[in-house]
């Protein structure tokens, strides 16, 4: 699934210097969630996640069949830890 989502959205979000690191479904509190995890070579701030989410939401709306009957779409960034 990651490859399909990455192929759909990476070109559209590359100007934000982010890319799709993973895409998967999960069950949380009885809801089926479609997760898209973003990553970057730099720290991704909230504004970048918001901008990327707007772009990705439009693309996913056009490709709704990929959401696999999920109840929600969750787009978030990978956490960056200290490099010590």
PDB file of N, CA, C and O in Angstrom, chain B, residues numbered from 101:
ATOM      1  N   UNK B 101       0.825  -1.195   0.000  1.00  0.00           N
ATOM      2  CA  UNK B 101       0.000   0.000   0.000  1.00  0.00           C
ATOM      3  C   UNK B 101       0.868   1.257   0.000  1.00  0.00           C
ATOM      4  O   UNK B 101       0.533   2.253  -0.642  1.00  0.00           O
ATOM      5  N   UNK B 102       1.979   1.202   0.721  1.00  0.00           N
ATOM      6  CA  UNK B 102       2.868   2.369   0.808  1.00  0.00           C
ATOM      7  C   UNK B 102       3.280   2.851  -0.585  1.00  0.00           C
ATOM      8  O   UNK B 102       3.279   4.052  -0.857  1.00  0.00           O
ATOM      9  N   UNK B 103       3.630   1.914  -1.460  1.00  0.00           N
ATOM     10  CA  UNK B 103       4.102   2.288  -2.787  1.00  0.00           C
ATOM     11  C   UNK B 103       3.006   2.997  -3.583  1.00  0.00           C
ATOM     12  O   UNK B 103       3.276   3.987  -4.264  1.00  0.00           O
ATOM     13  N   UNK B 104       1.777   2.498  -3.501  1.00  0.00           N
ATOM     14  CA  UNK B 104       0.670   3.127  -4.231  1.00  0.00           C
ATOM     15  C   UNK B 104       0.456   4.563  -3.760  1.00  0.00           C
ATOM     16  O   UNK B 104       0.327   5.479  -4.572  1.00  0.00           O
ATOM     17  N   UNK B 105       0.420   4.746  -2.456  1.00  0.00           N
ATOM     18  CA  UNK B 105       0.187   6.084  -1.901  1.00  0.00           C
ATOM     19  C   UNK B 105       1.366   7.000  -2.220  1.00  0.00           C
ATOM     20  O   UNK B 105       1.179   8.151  -2.611  1.00  0.00           O
ATOM     21  N   UNK B 106       2.573   6.484  -2.051  1.00  0.00           N
ATOM     22  CA  UNK B 106       3.766   7.289  -2.353  1.00  0.00           C
ATOM     23  C   UNK B 106       3.770   7.726  -3.815  1.00  0.00           C
ATOM     24  O   UNK B 106       4.077   8.878  -4.118  1.00  0.00           O
ATOM     25  N   UNK B 107       3.433   6.814  -4.715  1.00  0.00           N
ATOM     26  CA  UNK B 107       3.393   7.157  -6.143  1.00  0.00           C
ATOM     27  C   UNK B 107       2.354   8.227  -6.434  1.00  0.00           C
ATOM     28  O   UNK B 107       2.553   9.062  -7.316  1.00  0.00           O
ATOM     29  N   UNK B 108       1.256   8.210  -5.707  1.00  0.00           N
ATOM     30  CA  UNK B 108       0.189   9.195  -5.914  1.00  0.00           C
ATOM     31  C   UNK B 108       0.547  10.582  -5.384  1.00  0.00           C
ATOM     32  O   UNK B 108       0.235  11.585  -6.025  1.00  0.00           O
ATOM     33  N   UNK B 109       1.198  10.650  -4.219  1.00  0.00           N
ATOM     34  CA  UNK B 109       1.328  11.942  -3.547  1.00  0.00           C
ATOM     35  C   UNK B 109       2.737  12.531  -3.470  1.00  0.00           C
ATOM     36  O   UNK B 109       2.871  13.744  -3.311  1.00  0.00           O
ATOM     37  N   UNK B 110       3.778  11.732  -3.576  1.00  0.00           N
ATOM     38  CA  UNK B 110       5.128  12.260  -3.351  1.00  0.00           C
ATOM     39  C   UNK B 110       5.488  13.429  -4.263  1.00  0.00           C
ATOM     40  O   UNK B 110       6.116  14.386  -3.808  1.00  0.00           O
ATOM     41  N   UNK B 111       5.107  13.376  -5.541  1.00  0.00           N
ATOM     42  CA  UNK B 111       5.427  14.499  -6.438  1.00  0.00           C
ATOM     43  C   UNK B 111       4.730  15.779  -5.993  1.00  0.00           C
ATOM     44  O   UNK B 111       5.275  16.873  -6.138  1.00  0.00           O
ATOM     45  N   UNK B 112       3.525  15.639  -5.453  1.00  0.00           N
ATOM     46  CA  UNK B 112       2.747  16.818  -5.049  1.00  0.00           C
ATOM     47  C   UNK B 112       3.244  17.450  -3.751  1.00  0.00           C
ATOM     48  O   UNK B 112       3.026  18.639  -3.518  1.00  0.00           O
ATOM     49  N   UNK B 113       3.912  16.660  -2.905  1.00  0.00           N
ATOM     50  CA  UNK B 113       4.370  17.198  -1.618  1.00  0.00           C
ATOM     51  C   UNK B 113       5.887  17.408  -1.558  1.00  0.00           C
ATOM     52  O   UNK B 113       6.416  17.819  -0.525  1.00  0.00           O
ATOM     53  N   UNK B 114       6.576  17.132  -2.648  1.00  0.00           N
ATOM     54  CA  UNK B 114       8.044  17.231  -2.617  1.00  0.00           C
ATOM     55  C   UNK B 114       8.533  18.651  -2.358  1.00  0.00           C
ATOM     56  O   UNK B 114       9.608  18.836  -1.787  1.00  0.00           O
ATOM     57  N   UNK B 115       7.755  19.666  -2.772  1.00  0.00           N
ATOM     58  CA  UNK B 115       8.162  21.056  -2.516  1.00  0.00           C
ATOM     59  C   UNK B 115       8.159  21.388  -1.029  1.00  0.00           C
ATOM     60  O   UNK B 115       8.798  22.351  -0.605  1.00  0.00           O
ATOM     61  N   UNK B 116       7.441  20.589  -0.233  1.00  0.00           N
ATOM     62  CA  UNK B 116       7.440  20.758   1.218  1.00  0.00           C
ATOM     63  C   UNK B 116       8.598  20.006   1.874  1.00  0.00           C
ATOM     64  O   UNK B 116       8.778  20.062   3.090  1.00  0.00           O
ATOM     65  N   UNK B 117       9.384  19.298   1.046  1.00  0.00           N
ATOM     66  CA  UNK B 117      10.504  18.480   1.516  1.00  0.00           C
ATOM     67  C   UNK B 117      10.041  17.375   2.462  1.00  0.00           C
ATOM     68  O   UNK B 117      10.693  17.086   3.466  1.00  0.00           O
ATOM     69  N   UNK B 118       8.896  16.760   2.126  1.00  0.00           N
ATOM     70  CA  UNK B 118       8.400  15.600   2.865  1.00  0.00           C
ATOM     71  C   UNK B 118       8.057  14.501   1.873  1.00  0.00           C
ATOM     72  O   UNK B 118       7.885  14.758   0.681  1.00  0.00           O
ATOM     73  N   UNK B 119       7.959  13.280   2.371  1.00  0.00           N
ATOM     74  CA  UNK B 119       7.596  12.134   1.532  1.00  0.00           C
ATOM     75  C   UNK B 119       6.850  11.115   2.383  1.00  0.00           C
ATOM     76  O   UNK B 119       6.902  11.158   3.613  1.00  0.00           O
ATOM     77  N   UNK B 120       6.155  10.201   1.714  1.00  0.00           N
ATOM     78  CA  UNK B 120       5.416   9.154   2.412  1.00  0.00           C
ATOM     79  C   UNK B 120       6.409   8.096   2.886  1.00  0.00           C
ATOM     80  O   UNK B 120       7.121   7.492   2.083  1.00  0.00           O
ATOM     81  N   UNK B 121       6.446   7.884   4.191  1.00  0.00           N
ATOM     82  CA  UNK B 121       7.305   6.866   4.783  1.00  0.00           C
ATOM     83  C   UNK B 121       6.554   5.542   4.931  1.00  0.00           C
ATOM     84  O   UNK B 121       7.151   4.472   4.816  1.00  0.00           O
ATOM     85  N   UNK B 122       5.243   5.614   5.185  1.00  0.00           N
ATOM     86  CA  UNK B 122       4.446   4.403   5.357  1.00  0.00           C
ATOM     87  C   UNK B 122       2.979   4.729   5.128  1.00  0.00           C
ATOM     88  O   UNK B 122       2.556   5.877   5.267  1.00  0.00           O
ATOM     89  N   UNK B 123       2.213   3.707   4.775  1.00  0.00           N
ATOM     90  CA  UNK B 123       0.758   3.825   4.638  1.00  0.00           C
ATOM     91  C   UNK B 123       0.171   2.469   5.014  1.00  0.00           C
ATOM     92  O   UNK B 123       0.559   1.440   4.460  1.00  0.00           O
ATOM     93  N   UNK B 124      -0.761   2.476   5.954  1.00  0.00           N
ATOM     94  CA  UNK B 124      -1.320   1.216   6.452  1.00  0.00           C
ATOM     95  C   UNK B 124      -2.664   1.476   7.118  1.00  0.00           C
ATOM     96  O   UNK B 124      -3.005   2.615   7.437  1.00  0.00           O
ATOM     97  N   UNK B 125      -3.417   0.407   7.320  1.00  0.00           N
ATOM     98  CA  UNK B 125      -4.681   0.522   8.052  1.00  0.00           C
ATOM     99  C   UNK B 125      -4.499  -0.029   9.461  1.00  0.00           C
ATOM    100  O   UNK B 125      -3.666  -0.904   9.698  1.00  0.00           O
ATOM    101  N   UNK B 126      -5.287   0.496  10.385  1.00  0.00           N
ATOM    102  CA  UNK B 126      -5.263   0.013  11.766  1.00  0.00           C
ATOM    103  C   UNK B 126      -6.671   0.127  12.340  1.00  0.00           C
ATOM    104  O   UNK B 126      -7.514   0.845  11.802  1.00  0.00           O
ATOM    105  N   UNK B 127      -6.915  -0.584  13.428  1.00  0.00           N
ATOM    106  CA  UNK B 127      -8.191  -0.500  14.137  1.00  0.00           C
ATOM    107  C   UNK B 127      -7.938   0.223  15.455  1.00  0.00           C
ATOM    108  O   UNK B 127      -7.082  -0.181  16.242  1.00  0.00           O
ATOM    109  N   UNK B 128      -8.686   1.289  15.686  1.00  0.00           N
ATOM    110  CA  UNK B 128      -8.563   2.049  16.927  1.00  0.00           C
ATOM    111  C   UNK B 128      -9.952   2.403  17.420  1.00  0.00           C
ATOM    112  O   UNK B 128     -10.720   3.052  16.710  1.00  0.00           O
ATOM    113  N   UNK B 129     -10.278   1.983  18.622  1.00  0.00           N
ATOM    114  CA  UNK B 129     -11.569   2.265  19.237  1.00  0.00           C
ATOM    115  C   UNK B 129     -12.724   1.866  18.324  1.00  0.00           C
ATOM    116  O   UNK B 129     -13.717   2.586  18.218  1.00  0.00           O
ATOM    117  N   UNK B 130     -12.591   0.724  17.671  1.00  0.00           N
ATOM    118  CA  UNK B 130     -13.646   0.210  16.806  1.00  0.00           C
ATOM    119  C   UNK B 130     -13.738   0.866  15.443  1.00  0.00           C
ATOM    120  O   UNK B 130     -14.660   0.566  14.684  1.00  0.00           O
ATOM    121  N   UNK B 131     -12.817   1.745  15.110  1.00  0.00           N
ATOM    122  CA  UNK B 131     -12.813   2.420  13.814  1.00  0.00           C
ATOM    123  C   UNK B 131     -11.641   1.934  12.985  1.00  0.00           C
ATOM    124  O   UNK B 131     -10.548   1.703  13.503  1.00  0.00           O
ATOM    125  N   UNK B 132     -11.882   1.781  11.689  1.00  0.00           N
ATOM    126  CA  UNK B 132     -10.812   1.426  10.763  1.00  0.00           C
ATOM    127  C   UNK B 132     -10.164   2.725  10.279  1.00  0.00           C
ATOM    128  O   UNK B 132     -10.817   3.562   9.657  1.00  0.00           O
ATOM    129  N   UNK B 133      -8.883   2.876  10.571  1.00  0.00           N
ATOM    130  CA  UNK B 133      -8.135   4.099  10.263  1.00  0.00           C
ATOM    131  C   UNK B 133      -7.128   3.817   9.149  1.00  0.00           C
ATOM    132  O   UNK B 133      -6.393   2.830   9.199  1.00  0.00           O
ATOM    133  N   UNK B 134      -7.102   4.692   8.144  1.00  0.00           N
ATOM    134  CA  UNK B 134      -6.068   4.637   7.115  1.00  0.00           C
ATOM    135  C   UNK B 134      -5.002   5.646   7.509  1.00  0.00           C
ATOM    136  O   UNK B 134      -5.271   6.846   7.551  1.00  0.00           O
ATOM    137  N   UNK B 135      -3.803   5.176   7.797  1.00  0.00           N
ATOM    138  CA  UNK B 135      -2.695   6.007   8.284  1.00  0.00           C
ATOM    139  C   UNK B 135      -1.701   6.288   7.160  1.00  0.00           C
ATOM    140  O   UNK B 135      -1.292   5.383   6.432  1.00  0.00           O
ATOM    141  N   UNK B 136      -1.325   7.551   7.034  1.00  0.00           N
ATOM    142  CA  UNK B 136      -0.246   7.942   6.131  1.00  0.00           C
ATOM    143  C   UNK B 136       0.804   8.651   6.982  1.00  0.00           C
ATOM    144  O   UNK B 136       0.529   9.677   7.604  1.00  0.00           O
ATOM    145  N   UNK B 137       2.012   8.086   6.999  1.00  0.00           N
ATOM    146  CA  UNK B 137       3.102   8.616   7.816  1.00  0.00           C
ATOM    147  C   UNK B 137       4.078   9.360   6.905  1.00  0.00           C
ATOM    148  O   UNK B 137       4.573   8.808   5.923  1.00  0.00           O
ATOM    149  N   UNK B 138       4.343  10.610   7.245  1.00  0.00           N
ATOM    150  CA  UNK B 138       5.264  11.444   6.477  1.00  0.00           C
ATOM    151  C   UNK B 138       6.628  11.481   7.147  1.00  0.00           C
ATOM    152  O   UNK B 138       6.737  11.366   8.368  1.00  0.00           O
ATOM    153  N   UNK B 139       7.660  11.643   6.340  1.00  0.00           N
ATOM    154  CA  UNK B 139       9.013  11.778   6.870  1.00  0.00           C
ATOM    155  C   UNK B 139       9.754  12.819   6.037  1.00  0.00           C
ATOM    156  O   UNK B 139       9.283  13.243   4.981  1.00  0.00           O
ATOM    157  N   UNK B 140      10.911  13.219   6.529  1.00  0.00           N
ATOM    158  CA  UNK B 140      11.738  14.224   5.872  1.00  0.00           C
ATOM    159  C   UNK B 140      13.157  14.095   6.403  1.00  0.00           C
ATOM    160  O   UNK B 140      13.401  13.439   7.416  1.00  0.00           O
ATOM    161  N   UNK B 141      14.079  14.727   5.707  1.00  0.00           N
ATOM    162  CA  UNK B 141      15.450  14.756   6.205  1.00  0.00           C
ATOM    163  C   UNK B 141      15.610  15.797   7.302  1.00  0.00           C
ATOM    164  O   UNK B 141      16.648  15.859   7.961  1.00  0.00           O
ATOM    165  N   UNK B 142      14.577  16.615   7.496  1.00  0.00           N
ATOM    166  CA  UNK B 142      14.590  17.637   8.540  1.00  0.00           C
ATOM    167  C   UNK B 142      13.371  17.451   9.438  1.00  0.00           C
ATOM    168  O   UNK B 142      12.498  16.637   9.137  1.00  0.00           O
ATOM    169  N   UNK B 143      13.307  18.188  10.521  1.00  0.00           N
ATOM    170  CA  UNK B 143      12.164  18.122  11.422  1.00  0.00           C
ATOM    171  C   UNK B 143      10.944  18.687  10.698  1.00  0.00           C
ATOM    172  O   UNK B 143      11.024  19.735  10.057  1.00  0.00           O
ATOM    173  N   UNK B 144       9.820  17.988  10.805  1.00  0.00           N
ATOM    174  CA  UNK B 144       8.587  18.422  10.156  1.00  0.00           C
ATOM    175  C   UNK B 144       7.735  19.145  11.190  1.00  0.00           C
ATOM    176  O   UNK B 144       7.288  18.541  12.165  1.00  0.00           O
ATOM    177  N   UNK B 145       7.510  20.450  10.975  1.00  0.00           N
ATOM    178  CA  UNK B 145       6.689  21.196  11.927  1.00  0.00           C
ATOM    179  C   UNK B 145       5.205  21.036  11.594  1.00  0.00           C
ATOM    180  O   UNK B 145       4.848  20.501  10.544  1.00  0.00           O
ATOM    181  N   UNK B 146       4.362  21.499  12.486  1.00  0.00           N
ATOM    182  CA  UNK B 146       2.918  21.349  12.347  1.00  0.00           C
ATOM    183  C   UNK B 146       2.390  22.004  11.078  1.00  0.00           C
ATOM    184  O   UNK B 146       1.480  21.474  10.440  1.00  0.00           O
ATOM    185  N   UNK B 147       2.949  23.146  10.708  1.00  0.00           N
ATOM    186  CA  UNK B 147       2.505  23.829   9.488  1.00  0.00           C
ATOM    187  C   UNK B 147       2.747  22.981   8.244  1.00  0.00           C
ATOM    188  O   UNK B 147       1.920  22.955   7.333  1.00  0.00           O
ATOM    189  N   UNK B 148       3.875  22.295   8.211  1.00  0.00           N
ATOM    190  CA  UNK B 148       4.188  21.440   7.070  1.00  0.00           C
ATOM    191  C   UNK B 148       3.249  20.245   7.006  1.00  0.00           C
ATOM    192  O   UNK B 148       2.803  19.854   5.927  1.00  0.00           O
ATOM    193  N   UNK B 149       2.951  19.665   8.164  1.00  0.00           N
ATOM    194  CA  UNK B 149       2.002  18.545   8.200  1.00  0.00           C
ATOM    195  C   UNK B 149       0.633  19.011   7.714  1.00  0.00           C
ATOM    196  O   UNK B 149      -0.038  18.305   6.962  1.00  0.00           O
ATOM    197  N   UNK B 150       0.223  20.201   8.146  1.00  0.00           N
ATOM    198  CA  UNK B 150      -1.063  20.753   7.726  1.00  0.00           C
ATOM    199  C   UNK B 150      -1.090  20.987   6.217  1.00  0.00           C
ATOM    200  O   UNK B 150      -2.063  20.620   5.557  1.00  0.00           O
ATOM    201  N   UNK B 151      -0.052  21.584   5.669  1.00  0.00           N
ATOM    202  CA  UNK B 151       0.020  21.839   4.230  1.00  0.00           C
ATOM    203  C   UNK B 151       0.017  20.528   3.441  1.00  0.00           C
ATOM    204  O   UNK B 151      -0.689  20.400   2.440  1.00  0.00           O
ATOM    205  N   UNK B 152       0.804  19.568   3.894  1.00  0.00           N
ATOM    206  CA  UNK B 152       0.846  18.265   3.223  1.00  0.00           C
ATOM    207  C   UNK B 152      -0.502  17.568   3.320  1.00  0.00           C
ATOM    208  O   UNK B 152      -0.944  16.940   2.357  1.00  0.00           O
ATOM    209  N   UNK B 153      -1.157  17.670   4.463  1.00  0.00           N
ATOM    210  CA  UNK B 153      -2.463  17.029   4.652  1.00  0.00           C
ATOM    211  C   UNK B 153      -3.495  17.588   3.679  1.00  0.00           C
ATOM    212  O   UNK B 153      -4.297  16.838   3.123  1.00  0.00           O
ATOM    213  N   UNK B 154      -3.476  18.886   3.474  1.00  0.00           N
ATOM    214  CA  UNK B 154      -4.419  19.497   2.516  1.00  0.00           C
ATOM    215  C   UNK B 154      -4.221  18.924   1.118  1.00  0.00           C
ATOM    216  O   UNK B 154      -5.186  18.596   0.428  1.00  0.00           O
ATOM    217  N   UNK B 155      -2.982  18.809   0.715  1.00  0.00           N
ATOM    218  CA  UNK B 155      -2.664  18.269  -0.612  1.00  0.00           C
ATOM    219  C   UNK B 155      -3.068  16.800  -0.699  1.00  0.00           C
ATOM    220  O   UNK B 155      -3.710  16.379  -1.661  1.00  0.00           O
ATOM    221  N   UNK B 156      -2.688  16.030   0.308  1.00  0.00           N
ATOM    222  CA  UNK B 156      -2.957  14.589   0.302  1.00  0.00           C
ATOM    223  C   UNK B 156      -4.462  14.317   0.367  1.00  0.00           C
ATOM    224  O   UNK B 156      -4.953  13.412  -0.308  1.00  0.00           O
ATOM    225  N   UNK B 157      -5.194  15.084   1.164  1.00  0.00           N
ATOM    226  CA  UNK B 157      -6.646  14.886   1.262  1.00  0.00           C
ATOM    227  C   UNK B 157      -7.320  15.038  -0.096  1.00  0.00           C
ATOM    228  O   UNK B 157      -8.202  14.248  -0.434  1.00  0.00           O
ATOM    229  N   UNK B 158      -6.925  16.031  -0.876  1.00  0.00           N
ATOM    230  CA  UNK B 158      -7.499  16.221  -2.209  1.00  0.00           C
ATOM    231  C   UNK B 158      -7.207  15.025  -3.098  1.00  0.00           C
ATOM    232  O   UNK B 158      -8.083  14.554  -3.823  1.00  0.00           O
ATOM    233  N   UNK B 159      -5.978  14.536  -3.042  1.00  0.00           N
ATOM    234  CA  UNK B 159      -5.594  13.391  -3.866  1.00  0.00           C
ATOM    235  C   UNK B 159      -6.356  12.142  -3.427  1.00  0.00           C
ATOM    236  O   UNK B 159      -6.828  11.374  -4.265  1.00  0.00           O
ATOM    237  N   UNK B 160      -6.475  11.942  -2.130  1.00  0.00           N
ATOM    238  CA  UNK B 160      -7.179  10.751  -1.635  1.00  0.00           C
ATOM    239  C   UNK B 160      -8.674  10.827  -1.933  1.00  0.00           C
ATOM    240  O   UNK B 160      -9.306   9.794  -2.155  1.00  0.00           O
ATOM    241  N   UNK B 161      -9.250  12.027  -1.941  1.00  0.00           N
ATOM    242  CA  UNK B 161     -10.654  12.184  -2.325  1.00  0.00           C
ATOM    243  C   UNK B 161     -10.874  11.707  -3.758  1.00  0.00           C
ATOM    244  O   UNK B 161     -11.904  11.109  -4.066  1.00  0.00           O
ATOM    245  N   UNK B 162      -9.908  11.972  -4.626  1.00  0.00           N
ATOM    246  CA  UNK B 162      -9.993  11.546  -6.023  1.00  0.00           C
ATOM    247  C   UNK B 162      -9.727  10.052  -6.187  1.00  0.00           C
ATOM    248  O   UNK B 162     -10.068   9.470  -7.217  1.00  0.00           O
ATOM    249  N   UNK B 163      -9.124   9.434  -5.184  1.00  0.00           N
ATOM    250  CA  UNK B 163      -8.776   8.003  -5.230  1.00  0.00           C
ATOM    251  C   UNK B 163      -9.371   7.274  -4.027  1.00  0.00           C
ATOM    252  O   UNK B 163      -8.705   6.469  -3.375  1.00  0.00           O
ATOM    253  N   UNK B 164     -10.616   7.569  -3.755  1.00  0.00           N
ATOM    254  CA  UNK B 164     -11.284   7.072  -2.558  1.00  0.00           C
ATOM    255  C   UNK B 164     -11.271   5.542  -2.438  1.00  0.00           C
ATOM    256  O   UNK B 164     -11.302   5.005  -1.331  1.00  0.00           O
ATOM    257  N   UNK B 165     -11.226   4.851  -3.568  1.00  0.00           N
ATOM    258  CA  UNK B 165     -11.236   3.387  -3.528  1.00  0.00           C
ATOM    259  C   UNK B 165     -10.022   2.827  -2.789  1.00  0.00           C
ATOM    260  O   UNK B 165     -10.076   1.704  -2.287  1.00  0.00           O
ATOM    261  N   UNK B 166      -8.932   3.584  -2.712  1.00  0.00           N
ATOM    262  CA  UNK B 166      -7.735   3.123  -1.998  1.00  0.00           C
ATOM    263  C   UNK B 166      -7.909   3.159  -0.482  1.00  0.00           C
ATOM    264  O   UNK B 166      -7.145   2.527   0.248  1.00  0.00           O
ATOM    265  N   UNK B 167      -8.906   3.894  -0.012  1.00  0.00           N
ATOM    266  CA  UNK B 167      -9.109   4.005   1.427  1.00  0.00           C
ATOM    267  C   UNK B 167      -9.720   2.746   2.031  1.00  0.00           C
ATOM    268  O   UNK B 167      -9.843   2.641   3.251  1.00  0.00           O
ATOM    269  N   UNK B 168     -10.101   1.795   1.190  1.00  0.00           N
ATOM    270  CA  UNK B 168     -10.478   0.462   1.662  1.00  0.00           C
ATOM    271  C   UNK B 168     -11.560   0.511   2.741  1.00  0.00           C
ATOM    272  O   UNK B 168     -11.441  -0.139   3.779  1.00  0.00           O
ATOM    273  N   UNK B 169     -12.621   1.292   2.486  1.00  0.00           N
ATOM    274  CA  UNK B 169     -13.751   1.394   3.421  1.00  0.00           C
ATOM    275  C   UNK B 169     -13.347   1.812   4.830  1.00  0.00           C
ATOM    276  O   UNK B 169     -13.953   1.374   5.807  1.00  0.00           O
ATOM    277  N   UNK B 170     -12.345   2.641   4.936  1.00  0.00           N
ATOM    278  CA  UNK B 170     -11.900   3.125   6.248  1.00  0.00           C
ATOM    279  C   UNK B 170     -12.839   4.222   6.743  1.00  0.00           C
ATOM    280  O   UNK B 170     -13.470   4.931   5.958  1.00  0.00           O
ATOM    281  N   UNK B 171     -12.912   4.339   8.069  1.00  0.00           N
ATOM    282  CA  UNK B 171     -13.747   5.360   8.689  1.00  0.00           C
ATOM    283  C   UNK B 171     -13.054   6.713   8.741  1.00  0.00           C
ATOM    284  O   UNK B 171     -13.712   7.752   8.696  1.00  0.00           O
ATOM    285  N   UNK B 172     -11.726   6.705   8.835  1.00  0.00           N
ATOM    286  CA  UNK B 172     -10.968   7.949   8.964  1.00  0.00           C
ATOM    287  C   UNK B 172      -9.645   7.856   8.210  1.00  0.00           C
ATOM    288  O   UNK B 172      -9.102   6.772   7.997  1.00  0.00           O
ATOM    289  N   UNK B 173      -9.142   9.029   7.814  1.00  0.00           N
ATOM    290  CA  UNK B 173      -7.809   9.152   7.233  1.00  0.00           C
ATOM    291  C   UNK B 173      -6.978   9.958   8.216  1.00  0.00           C
ATOM    292  O   UNK B 173      -7.362  11.064   8.596  1.00  0.00           O
ATOM    293  N   UNK B 174      -5.836   9.410   8.633  1.00  0.00           N
ATOM    294  CA  UNK B 174      -4.964  10.077   9.596  1.00  0.00           C
ATOM    295  C   UNK B 174      -3.600  10.290   8.943  1.00  0.00           C
ATOM    296  O   UNK B 174      -2.939   9.333   8.541  1.00  0.00           O
ATOM    297  N   UNK B 175      -3.191  11.547   8.843  1.00  0.00           N
ATOM    298  CA  UNK B 175      -1.910  11.904   8.234  1.00  0.00           C
ATOM    299  C   UNK B 175      -1.056  12.557   9.310  1.00  0.00           C
ATOM    300  O   UNK B 175      -1.470  13.540   9.924  1.00  0.00           O
ATOM    301  N   UNK B 176       0.120  12.018   9.536  1.00  0.00           N
ATOM    302  CA  UNK B 176       0.987  12.536  10.592  1.00  0.00           C
ATOM    303  C   UNK B 176       2.443  12.309  10.228  1.00  0.00           C
ATOM    304  O   UNK B 176       2.758  11.544   9.317  1.00  0.00           O
ATOM    305  N   UNK B 177       3.330  12.986  10.956  1.00  0.00           N
ATOM    306  CA  UNK B 177       4.759  12.859  10.674  1.00  0.00           C
ATOM    307  C   UNK B 177       5.410  11.877  11.638  1.00  0.00           C
ATOM    308  O   UNK B 177       4.929  11.634  12.745  1.00  0.00           O
ATOM    309  N   UNK B 178       6.501  11.336  11.179  1.00  0.00           N
ATOM    310  CA  UNK B 178       7.325  10.454  11.976  1.00  0.00           C
ATOM    311  C   UNK B 178       8.010  11.297  13.056  1.00  0.00           C
ATOM    312  O   UNK B 178       8.420  12.429  12.800  1.00  0.00           O
ATOM    313  N   UNK B 179       8.129  10.749  14.243  1.00  0.00           N
ATOM    314  CA  UNK B 179       8.798  11.492  15.319  1.00  0.00           C
ATOM    315  C   UNK B 179      10.300  11.467  15.116  1.00  0.00           C
ATOM    316  O   UNK B 179      10.868  10.455  14.704  1.00  0.00           O
ATOM    317  N   UNK B 180      10.923  12.570  15.405  1.00  0.00           N
ATOM    318  CA  UNK B 180      12.380  12.670  15.329  1.00  0.00           C
ATOM    319  C   UNK B 180      12.926  12.752  16.743  1.00  0.00           C
ATOM    320  O   UNK B 180      12.490  13.578  17.545  1.00  0.00           O
ATOM    321  N   UNK B 181      13.865  11.906  17.033  1.00  0.00           N
ATOM    322  CA  UNK B 181      14.489  11.940  18.359  1.00  0.00           C
ATOM    323  C   UNK B 181      15.816  12.662  18.318  1.00  0.00           C
ATOM    324  O   UNK B 181      16.278  13.079  17.256  1.00  0.00           O
ATOM    325  N   UNK B 182      16.423  12.806  19.474  1.00  0.00           N
ATOM    326  CA  UNK B 182      17.747  13.419  19.543  1.00  0.00           C
ATOM    327  C   UNK B 182      18.759  12.492  18.899  1.00  0.00           C
ATOM    328  O   UNK B 182      18.666  11.272  19.038  1.00  0.00           O
ATOM    329  N   UNK B 183      19.718  13.059  18.200  1.00  0.00           N
ATOM    330  CA  UNK B 183      20.755  12.263  17.544  1.00  0.00           C
ATOM    331  C   UNK B 183      22.020  12.275  18.383  1.00  0.00           C
ATOM    332  O   UNK B 183      23.074  12.721  17.930  1.00  0.00           O
ATOM    333  N   UNK B 184      21.909  11.791  19.585  1.00  0.00           N
ATOM    334  CA  UNK B 184      23.084  11.753  20.485  1.00  0.00           C
ATOM    335  C   UNK B 184      23.642  10.374  20.575  1.00  0.00           C
ATOM    336  O   UNK B 184      24.625  10.150  21.280  1.00  0.00           O
TER     337      UNK B 184
END
